[in-house]
């Protein structure tokens, strides 16, 4: 730990490894102690691990797990142990940049350094011109990497200040189906369980979740539980072998998309054999159907309709109709479709059927980035609701989060084109009235935003089509992670040129998004300012400011999550 701290200190000071005068032996390294330890939270995945940051001479020299943090209890994975190093890259952005040579758009050439005042004036001018010409041509792209306060400020600026719903986060890519699954099933967002369930369950079911590599601190609780109790079982439902599969008792490798059939077959097995919790079902559940023929979103002009029905329509059905709908999914049919042996599906169904067993389902991007991700979320909830294994210690469905504050920022404070803070939605007049009261606005002020704005895919399609004239992106790297990116670089099938909209990017390092920018703002990263984020178990954590950002970095940024949340499972 201390040797790493020394290396980080030397790196921060610009010392070369070849500079022998800078090299300290282990005895010298052991003598270095921070002036103080500050309480922070890791910025990588959505687990929300507490990290203590050691500061000496106003520099970060060490990091270690926070034993008082109830999410990780002092344990950090390798990403958390080395998180301090992300601040010290040689190519950190330190001053605002203005693009002078538009022909160099798509590269980091053609920029010049500028003052904050000049850069902000230019941004304000272009934003106002676009807004005055067409309010719908202005958009903001946020992130589950923003702090809660930054997300909330973004929402108030766009929805109250500009009366625009053209604001959406990169969580649209990873967590929108989880949100829709929660809202359509429970009318409330976010998991109902806690990490403590991991320590008390009897059966783990991972659905498209490579926890061993993507959420290793949580996975360590799974393995610890198994080591203590040989009766505890783990079923890994996945499209490929992963590190998570290595310790699973049963690995069920299915053909992509056929996890839907597996889930329906389990529900059907429970009903046909009267193994579901009839009392719980009768007292606490209702059954619904919804639009089925949604098509697929490959086309730019895609709209989800089914014989005139909107994609978000649903209606109540009796239990008997639900029973009939799932009856075609026999074990044999699910096995034929998925490639998973019928006996393995039956074994898992019997685990759910056992009233003495506590079961925890865990999933992440394998389900949530599925082409039918909302449905798959619904089907997992169906199984837990049929068996009453929900909202009980050690039992329940648990949607894991990929970003450090996708829950706290993107979801809880409403950085979505259709939402307001606190699970409220723009199309509900009562929700708008409540928001007006909280924001001290006149009644009816928010009525112009009663219709949702452009979601992420629509926003970037229209950027490519020339309808978005001003875009500000913060805390994400859309130029790397969005689909069909060639359209922005003059290489699409229609031969379109580079986008002509005015783009502002707030970031910490040059990347594929800053290459497309007209103005780049240098951002403060992680503990270079204070902040909060909300993790996967709905816990809000505060992190202290530890050091100043380099140069003139100011605006907040938690770091890009691309590559930090990939998981095993369907349709990654």
N, C-alpha and C positions, 0 to 999 in steps of 0.2 A: 504493500500500500504506500509506504513512505518513499520507496524507490520510484514508484509511478508518480508520486507527488513531485519529486525532484525533477523528473523528466518533463513534467508538465510546466513546472516553473521555468526551466531552462528554455522550453519551447516558447513560452509566453514572452521571455526576455530576448528571444531571437538568437539564442546560442546554438551553435552547430555541434553535432555529435563529434566532429573532428577537432573541435576546440578542446584540447586536453586540459586546459586550465579550468574548463567548465565542468569537467567530469568529476563527480563525487563518488567516493567509495561507499560501500554499504554502511559503514560506521557513521560517516558523515550524514548520509541520508536518514539514518535512524534518529539523528539528533534534531532534525527539523520538525517543529511542531507548529500548527496553525495558530494564529493570534486568536481566532474564534471559530466556532462551528455554527453554521446557520442552517435553519430548517428549510428544506425545499422538497420538491417532488420530481421524479423522473419525467422526462418529456418524450419518451419513446412510445410505448404501447399504451393501452387503456387501463392497465392494472392499477396504476396510481401509486407506485412504490415510493415510500418516503426515502429521501436521501439527505444526509448531512454533508454540507459543503464546507471544507476547511479553507479559510481565507487568511493569507499572510501578506502584509504590505500591499493590501488592496488587490491581490491576485488570488485566483483559485489554485490551490496546490494539492488538494486531495478531496476525495469523495468516499463516502461509506454509507451503508444502510442505516436507516433510522429505526432503532428498536422500539420506539414509542408509536410508530405509524402502524395502525391496525390493519392496513391493507397488505403489508409485506412483512411486518414484525422484524425488521432489520435485515432481511435477506434481499440482496440485489442479484440480478443476472449479469452476464458479462456486459450487456449494453449499459446497464445502470452503473456498473463499476467504472466504466470508462467514459461516462457521459460528459465529464468536464472537458474532454479533449475537443468536443465539437465547437468550442468557442475560439480555438486558436489556429484555424486554417489561414494560410498565407494569403489567400485570395478573398478574405472578408471584404465586403462592401463597407466603405467607411464614409463616403460622401455622396450626396445626391448626384445623379447622372441625367443629363438631358441629351437626347439624340439629335444631332445636327444633320447627319447624312442619312436620309430616309432610304437610300438605295442599299444601305448596309443592314437594313432590318432583317432579322433572322440570324444575326451574329452579334457579338459583343463589340464590334467595331462601330465607329461613327458616333460614339458618345463623347461628351466633355463633362468635366466636373462643374458643379454649380452650387450656389448657396441654397439653403432651405427656403429662404424667402423667394428667390427667383423660381425655384422648382415648384413650390406651392402656388405661386401666382399663375404659372403656366398651366398647372393642373386645374385650378379653379376656372381659368378662362375657357379651356376646352370643355370642361364639364358643363359650364353654364351655356355655352354655345350649343352643345348637343342637346341639353335639356330643354332650352328654349325652342329649338326646332322641333323636337319630339321627345316628351318626357319618357317614352318607352324605349328610347335609344340609349339610355344610361343604365349601367349594371355594375354590381359589386359581387365579387366572388370571394367568399370567406372560407373558413376552415375549422375543423376540429383540433387544429393546432393553436388557434387563437385562445387567449385567456377568456374567462367568462366575462370580465369587464369589457374587453376589447370587442367581443361578439355583441354584447348588449349595446355598446356605443354605436356599432355598425348598424344594428337594427333600428335604433332610434333615429340615426341620421337618415337612413334610406326610407323607412316606412313613415315616420312622423315628419322629418325634415323635407324630404323630396316627394312624399306621398307616392312612393314607388315600391312595388313588390319584386322588382328585378334584383333580388339579392338571394344568393343560395351558397351553400358551403360544399367543399369537396366531399363531405360526408354523404352527399347525394349518391356518390358512386358506391360507397361501402355500407352505409347504414340506413338508407332510405327504406329498403324493404323490411328491415327490422322495425323501423318506426311504424310503417304501414301495418305490419303484422301485429304489433302491440295495439295500435289504435283500433284496428278492425276487430280484434279479439276482446280487448279489455277497455277500450275507450280511454286509455291512459298509457303514456309512454314509459319505457325503461323497465329493466328486470325487477321482479318483486322479491328475489332472494338476496343472499349476501354470500361473501366468500366463506363465511363460517360453515355454510352447507357442505363445502368441499371436505371439511373435517369430520362430517357426521353421516355422510351418505353410505349406502351399501353397494350401489351400482352406479358407475359412470357410463354415460353414453356420449361419445364425441361425434357430432355430425359435421363432417367437413371442417374439422378444427385441428390444426397441428399445434397443439398447446405446448409441446415439448420445446419447440423452437420459437414460437410467436408469443406465448405467455408462460415462459419457463418458471416464474415465481409461483404462479397458480398451479402449474403442473407439478411442482415439487410437493405441493400439499396433497395432490392426488397420489403421487408415488409414496409419500410418507404414510398416508392412510392405508394403502395396500400392503406396505411392509409391516405395519402394526397388526393387520387383520387379514389373514389369508383367505377369508370368506368373501372379501370385497372383490367385485368383478369390474372389468372395464371392457366395453364393447366399442370398437373404433369403426365407424361407418365412413368410408372414404373412397375416393376414386384412385388413390395410389398409396403405396407404402410410404410411411414417413417415420420420423423419429418417435412420434407419438404411438405409432403402431407397434413399436418394438416391445413394449411392456404390456400391451393389451392382451386380454385373455381370448378375445374373439375379434378378428379383423374381417370386416365385411366390405370387400371391394366391389363397388357397383359401377355400372355404366353411367356416364354423366346424364343427369336429369332424372334417372329412375329411382332416386331416393324418394320421390313423390309416391311411387308405387309401393315402396317398402313401408312408408309411414301409413298409407291407407290400408295396407294388408294387416299391419299390427292393429289398427283400429277395428277393422272387420273381424279379425280373430277374437278380439276381446268381446265384441258384441255377439258374435255367433255362438260363442261358448259361455255366455253369461258371466264373463270374468271382469266386467267393468263395475265400477262403484255406483250402483243404481241409486242409492240414497243421495250421494253427492250430486250426481247428474240431475236427479229430479228436483233437488232443492236449490242448486246453485248455477245451473247452466241453461242456456237457450241455444238453439241451432239456427244457423243462417246459411244461405247460398248467395253467390255473387256472380258477376259477369265472368264468363269462361273464355270466350273466343276473343282474346286480347290482341292477337297478331304478335308481331315482333317489331322492335324499335329501330331497325336498321335504316329505314328510309327517313330522310330529313323532314318530310311532311307527315310523319306518323302521328296518328291520333288514335287512342285506344277506345274503340267502340264495338258494340256487339248488338246488331239489330236495333240500333238507336239507343242502346243503354250505355251510360257512362261507366268507365272502368271502376269507379269507386261506389257503384250502386250495390246494395245488398238487401236481402229481405229474409224475414224469419220463416223457418220451415219446421215442421214437427220432427221429433226424434225418428219416427218411422221412415220419413223420407231420407233423412241422413243415413239410416241403416241400409236402405235400398241403394243409395248412391255408392256406398263403399263396398257393397256386397260382391261386386264383380272382382274386387281385388283379393283373390284367394292367395294363399301362400304359394301355390304352384304358378299362378300368373305373375306374381311379383318376382319369383325366382327366375322365370323365363325372361322377363323384361330386364331385370337388373343384373343377372349373372350371379347373384348371391344365393347360396343353397337354401332351400325352403326350411331345412331343419335349423339353420342359424337364425332366420327370421322368426321362426316359432319359438326358439329358445329365448330370444329377446322379448317377444310378446309375453311369454310366461313370467319373465322377470317383472314386467309392468303389472301383470295380473296378480302377483303375490302381495297380499295386503300387508305382510310383515316387512316387505322390502322398501327401503327408501331409495329413490332413484333421482339422479341429477342429469339432465341433458345439457350439454354445452356445445355451442356452435359459434362460428364467426364467419369469415368471408366465404367459405365453401357454400354456406346456405345463403348468406346475405347478398353475394354477388351472382347468385344463380339467376338464370333468365326468368325463373318463376320463384324468386326469392321470397316474396310476400306469402305466396301459397305455402312454401315449405315452412316458413315460420308458423303459419296457421296450423299446419298439420302436426307439428311437434307439440304445439299447445293442445291440440285435440286429444293427443294420447295422454297427456298429463291431466287434462280435465276429465276425460273418461274414467281415469283410475283414481282421481282425487289426490294425486301426488303433486300437489302444488301449494305454495305458500306455507309449507311446513318445514321445520328444521331437517335439513338433509334431503329434502325432496323439492323438485321444481325445475322448470325450464330456465336456462340462463344464457342469454345472448351476450357473448363477450364482445368488447369494443376494441377496434384497431387503433384508434388515435387517442392521445392523452386527454382530450376534452371534447370528443364527439358528443358525449352525453351532456356534460355541463355547459358547453358553449353552443354547439350547433343545434342541439335539441331543446335544452331547458330554457334558453333565452331566445329561441325562435329565429335563428339565422337560416331560415328557409323561405322560399318564395310564397308558401301558402300558410305560414305560421306567424303567431305572435308569441311573446314569452309565456312560460308556464302552461304548455300544452294547449294554448288557445290558438284558434285559426281565424284567418282574416275574413272568411266568408260567413262567419256567424256574427250577426249584429250584436248579440249580447256580449260576445267576446270583445268586439270593438268598443262597446260602451265601457266595459270594465277597464280596458287598456287606456282609453281616453281619461278615465278618472285617475288612474295611477300616474299617467303622464301629465296630468293637469291641462288637458286639452278640452276645447269646447265640444259639447255633444254633437255628434255627426261629423266631426273633423276628419275621422279616418274612413268615412264611407267611400271616398274615391278609391280606396285600396281593397274593396270588398271582393275583388276577383284576384286569384293567385297570379303572380308574375311568372317570369320565365324560370323554369328549373334549369339545372346545370346543363343538361344536354341541349335543351332549347336555346339557352343563352349562347353557347358556343357555336351551335349551328348558325344562329343569326349573326354572330360575330363574323363567321366565315362568309355569310351571305351579304354582309354589308349593312345589316339593319341595326346592329349595335355599334354606335359611334363612339362610345366612351366606356371603357372597362377598367375597373380598379380591382386588382387581385392582391390578396394579402394572406401570407402564411400557407402557401401551397405552390406546387410546381405543375400547373396545368399543361404547360408546354411539353412535359415529359409523360404525364399520366393519362391525359384524355385520349379517346380513340380518334382515328382518322385525322391525325395531326398534319399530314402533308397538305391539307387544304389551306393551312395558314402559312405555308412556305412556297406557294406557287407551284405545287407539284400534284394537285388533285386531278382526277380524271377529266374534269371539265376545263382544265387549263387555266383556272383562275389564278390571279396574281396574289401577292402577299396582302393580307388584310390591311385595310386603310383606316380602321378605327383607331382612336387615340387610346393607348394602353398604358396604365400605370401599374407598376409591380413593386410591392414592398417585400424585400427579401434580405437575406444575410450573406449569400454567396451568389456569384454568377451561375445561371443555369439556363435551361431551355426556355423558360418563361421570360427571364430578363432579356434574352436575345430578341424577343418580340416586342419589347417595351419602347415607349417614347420617353418615359421618365421612370427612373429607378430610385426608390427611396431606401437608404441603408437602415436596417432594422436592428433593434435590440433583441438579443436572443436569450431564451431561457431565463437564467437568473441575473441577467443584466438589467432587469426591472422586476418589480414584485408582481404577483398575479395569483390567480386561482384557476383550478380546473376541476371538473367533475368526472370521476372515473366510472367504471362499469357497474359498480355496486351502489351508484348514486351518492357516493361520498365526495363532498367538496373539500378540497385541500388548498391551503394557502402556501405559497412559497415566497421567501424573502428575497429582496434584492441583495446580491452579494458583491458584484463588481459593476463598474461602468462599462458601457459598450465601447468598442474601439472607434476612434475618429468621431464622426458626428451622427452615429447610429442612434435613432430615437424610437421609432414606432415599434411596437411589440411584435414578437414572432417566436413561435415555439419550435419551429424546425419542420422540415419536410418529412412526411411519413412514408414516402414511396419506398418500397422494399422492406419496410419494417412490420408489415401486417399481412403478408401473403400467407395462405394457409392451404392445407390439403382439403380436398373436397370438390364438389361439383362446380364446374364453370368458373374457375378462378380468373 
